[in-house]
Amino acid sequence: MKCKTLFDKIWDNHIVKTIENGPEIIFIDREYIHEVTSPTAFETLRNRNIKVLMPNRITAVCDHNVPTHNRKRPVDDPLSEKQLSTLEKNCKDFNIDFYNLEHEYNGIVHVIGPELGLTRPGMTIVCGDSHTSTHGALGCIAFGIGTSEVENVTASQCLLQYKPLQMNIIVEGKLKDGVTSKDLALYILAKYGTDFGTKHFIEFSGPVISEMSIEARMTLCNMSIEMGARGGIIAPDIKTFEYVKNTPLSPKDKDFEDALSYWKTLYTDKDAKFDKTIKINASEIIPMITFGTNPGMGIPITEQIPDKTDDKKFVRALRYMNFKAGETLIGKKIDYVFIGSCTNGRIEDFRICAQILKGKKIAENVTVWIVPGSFSVLKQIKNEGLDKIFKDSGAEMRLPGCSACLGMNADKIPEGKYCVSTSNRNFEGRQGSGSRTLLASVYTATACAIAGKVVY
């Protein structure tokens, strides 16, 4: 009997048809849709008089282009309002569950899926959003798809795909205190670049991964797409099973026990083969921070910006950021801090932030936006009294949404300003035209907020 990887087991279990010398048709267990990448799909379905095959396997939420304050409808921005009302109409017409702005389950799509129990081990999951890789933390094959593919899945609940190559990143040793899965991701990106995972699905394994919380695993899988990979995946374990069991929409009683029997088979067999294997010593990692305009342009926070002046892209990035090769970021003044996004917008992140902020004040030169990833997270923040800590420190709490992760809504970083961000991308203009983004963990971002500058 052939030894299989975790990915093999899930993939093979979802093959509807294999095309000789070609791709395979894969059944999709859950499709998530949002207001930005779904309108064209529904318009095409209407024009072709095609129904949604399995509306009960589709979940819709508005998150990207939504206001995080003043939630009245219609919203102030005409484009945002059009996207929201279009999604609302499409879901009503096609009988799809939709968590609108006022719904208790509303939030960022990659936050609400796991926390509600809609994302479960062994699933295939897609969404018209690259960071769908987040869901792989629960032992799923999850990846982003394009607009035309959104249409295909909505109509057929299937997708034509070539099976990707497979990579195993084994993380050994032990993370130092204050070093998080976000630092691990930025370390891997700085060491190997943003394209080493191209054409691969990455399984993260090893003792460090086993020690991580489910939320920390989500952060790591979220960042796998920045490594060029199709997605990331982590074998489910007792932590995963308990996490899913305690969610509101997970299977209950006998249904849960039956599902659990299957979930326990989801691991990589001992002698299974990967196309590529990388080993990481987590003990070497200290807090990381980016200095450039892609997530791979990162350094340990105490080190100097490298000198690659013969690289035109590198030179352009430093010019955009107004940094110089050879200098350190320590002591650099900042203007904004953003705690949130599908990377670091869960309750665990805000507990860390509150722990550091308690009894302290935000520096006068810094604006801090605290943006929970969902209304469920917001409720937990309030129940635990974290909102008072944030308010007393001078930070501004906002309503759930993608917020300053991307310059698509009102939460933009002004031109030329520096933002230490817990999100996933630092591209030119990502957080607003001319904005300058330094990616970091919640620990680092919060410490910088208090100091008003980059600190270790």
Disulfide bonds with the S-S distance in Angstrom:
none
